């Protein structure tokens, strides 16, 4: 890994991230790639010592926000902002 890549990854350490993933999103049907990307991102955060700074909320409600999704996001903001 080059120095620039390492520096970019280090910037992520201080950024909390909540990934909202719909398992049946008709607008973006490739949910396996979303889950794979989330797992890879979790590994990176863990390597950076910031495993608690990334989370994922997975739902089956398509391309819309639900009360449960809003509550998950609200809880995340309460924790990190």
N, C-alpha and C positions, 0 to 999 in steps of 0.2 A: 504494500500500500504506500502510495506516495505521500509526501509531507502535506500537500494540499488536501488530499482525501482525509488524512488523519485530523487535520485542523477542522475540516467541515464536520466530521463525525463528533469531534469534541464540542462543537457548538450545540449539537443536539442534546447534550447532557443536561443543559439547563432549560430545555423546552419540554414542558409536559405535553403529552399528546394522547387524546382519546380518539380511537378509531371507531366510527359507527358503521357497521357492516350489515347490509340487508342480504339475506340468503336467497331471496326471490325477487330481486329488483329487475323488472322488465327493461328498464333503461340501461342497466349495466349487468348483463347476465353472467359475467365471468366471476362468480363469487369465490371459486376456488383460488383464483389468483389473488383476490383480496385477503383471504385467510393466509395464504402462503406469504404474502408481503407483510402481514401483521406479525406472523411468527418470526420472520427474518428481522423485522424492526425490533421485536422484543429481545432477540439475541444480541443485537447491536447495543441496545440500551443496557442490557445486563453486563456486557463487556465493558461498558463505560461506567459501570457502578451506579446506574440510575434505573434499575428495573422497576422501581415503584412509580417512575414518571411516565410510563406508557400503559395504556389500558385499551381494551376493546369491548364494545357493546355490540352484540350480535342479535339480530331480530329477524322475524319472518313477515314483516309488514310492508314489503316492497319499497318503493321510492317515495316514502313519506315519513314524517316525524310523528311519533305517537307520544302520548303522555309519558309512557315508560322511558322512551328515548330522551325526552326533554328532562325527565327527572335524573337520568343517568348523567346527562350533560351538566345539569345544575349541580349535582353532587360533585362532579369533577371540577367545575369552576370554583365551588366553595372550598375545595381542598387545595387548589393550586393558585387561585388569584387572591 
